[in-house]
Amino acid sequence: MPFDINTLWEMITPLREIATLVSFGSFLGIVWWAWSKRRSNDFSEAANLPFQQD
């Protein structure tokens, strides 16, 4: 059976599409988590940490 690069490419393409969608979904989840109201107080405190005295 000869090796056909087109067949390999057709097999890999759906995996690349799935990986792209999973990565984009993860990105949106992180952005949603970071900008949620519940996290804003924690991030405000963390932003002021460099300015606190020991």
TORBAMI-367307 format. One line per field, with one value per atom (N, C-alpha, C): residue in three letters; x, y, z. Coordinates in steps of 0.1 Angstrom, whole numbers, plus 5000, padded with zeros to 4 digits. Each point is the difference from the previous one (the first is absolute). Example, Ala and Ser with C-alpha at 12.3 -4.5 7.8 and 13.67 -1.06 7.14 Angstrom:
2
r = c(ALA,ALA,ALA,SER,SER,SER)
u = c(5132,4991,5009,4996,5009,4992)
v = c(4943,5012,5012,5011,5011,5011)
w = c(5078,5000,5000,4993,5000,5008)
This chain:
54
r = c(MET,MET,MET,PRO,PRO,PRO,PHE,PHE,PHE,ASP,ASP,ASP,ILE,ILE,ILE,ASN,ASN,ASN,THR,THR,THR,LEU,LEU,LEU,TRP,TRP,TRP,GLU,GLU,GLU,MET,MET,MET,ILE,ILE,ILE,THR,THR,THR,PRO,PRO,PRO,LEU,LEU,LEU,ARG,ARG,ARG,GLU,GLU,GLU,ILE,ILE,ILE,ALA,ALA,ALA,THR,THR,THR,LEU,LEU,LEU,VAL,VAL,VAL,SER,SER,SER,PHE,PHE,PHE,GLY,GLY,GLY,SER,SER,SER,PHE,PHE,PHE,LEU,LEU,LEU,GLY,GLY,GLY,ILE,ILE,ILE,VAL,VAL,VAL,TRP,TRP,TRP,TRP,TRP,TRP,ALA,ALA,ALA,TRP,TRP,TRP,SER,SER,SER,LYS,LYS,LYS,ARG,ARG,ARG,ARG,ARG,ARG,SER,SER,SER,ASN,ASN,ASN,ASP,ASP,ASP,PHE,PHE,PHE,SER,SER,SER,GLU,GLU,GLU,ALA,ALA,ALA,ALA,ALA,ALA,ASN,ASN,ASN,LEU,LEU,LEU,PRO,PRO,PRO,PHE,PHE,PHE,GLN,GLN,GLN,GLN,GLN,GLN,ASP,ASP,ASP)
u = c(5008,4992,5009,4999,5009,4995,5009,4997,4995,4988,4994,4998,5007,5000,4987,4992,4986,4991,5002,4992,5004,5013,5004,4995,5001,4995,4985,4992,4986,4997,5009,4998,5004,5010,5005,4991,4994,4992,4989,4992,4990,5006,5012,5006,5005,5005,5004,4988,4989,4988,4995,5000,4996,5009,5013,5010,4998,4997,4998,4988,4989,4987,5002,5008,5002,5009,5010,5008,4993,4991,4992,4991,4993,4991,5007,5012,5008,5004,5004,5003,4987,4989,4988,4996,5002,4998,5009,5013,5009,4996,4997,4996,4987,4991,4987,5003,5009,5004,5007,5009,5008,4992,4990,4992,4987,4998,4987,5000,4989,4998,5006,4998,5005,5015,5007,5015,5006,4992,5005,5006,4994,5006,5014,5001,5013,5010,4997,5010,5003,4991,5003,5010,4998,5010,5013,5001,5012,5008,4992,5006,5007,4996,5006,5011,5003,5010,5014,5004,5014,5001,4989,5001,4998,4998,4998,5014,5001,5012,5001,5012,5001,4998)
v = c(4988,5012,5012,5009,5012,5010,5008,5011,5012,5004,5012,5011,5011,5011,5007,4999,5006,4993,4987,4992,5003,5002,5004,5014,5009,5013,5000,4992,5000,4994,4991,4994,5010,5009,5009,5013,5004,5012,5001,4989,5001,5001,4994,5001,5014,5007,5014,5009,4997,5008,4999,4987,4998,5007,4999,5006,5015,5006,5014,5004,4993,5003,4998,4990,4998,5011,5004,5011,5013,5003,5012,5000,4989,4998,5003,4994,5002,5015,5007,5014,5008,4997,5007,4998,4987,4997,5008,5001,5007,5015,5006,5014,5002,4991,5001,5000,4990,4999,5012,5005,5012,5012,5002,5012,4999,4989,4998,5009,5004,5009,4994,4987,4992,5001,5002,5000,5014,5010,5014,5004,4996,5004,4994,4987,4993,5006,5004,5006,5014,5008,5013,4999,4990,4998,4996,4991,4996,5011,5009,5012,5009,5000,5009,4994,4987,4994,5006,5004,5006,5013,5007,5013,4999,4988,4998,4999,5005,5000,4987,4995,4987,5003)
w = c(5000,5000,5000,4990,4999,5010,5004,5010,4992,5005,4993,5011,4997,5009,5001,4990,5000,5010,5001,5009,5014,5003,5013,5004,4990,5003,5003,4993,5003,5013,5005,5014,5011,4997,5010,5001,4989,5000,5011,5002,5010,5014,5002,5013,5003,4989,5001,5003,4994,5002,5015,5005,5013,5010,4998,5008,5000,4989,4999,5008,4999,5007,5015,5004,5015,5005,4993,5004,5001,4990,5000,5012,5002,5012,5013,5001,5012,5002,4989,5001,5005,4994,5004,5014,5005,5014,5009,4997,5008,5001,4988,5000,5008,4999,5008,5015,5003,5015,5005,4992,5004,5001,4992,5000,5008,5007,5007,5012,5005,5011,5013,5001,5012,5002,4989,5001,5001,4997,5000,5013,5011,5013,5002,4997,5001,4992,4988,4991,5004,5006,5005,5012,5008,5011,4995,4990,4995,4992,4995,4993,5009,5013,5009,5009,4998,5007,4999,4988,5000,5008,5003,5007,5015,5005,5014,5007,5012,5008,5007,5002,5008,5015)
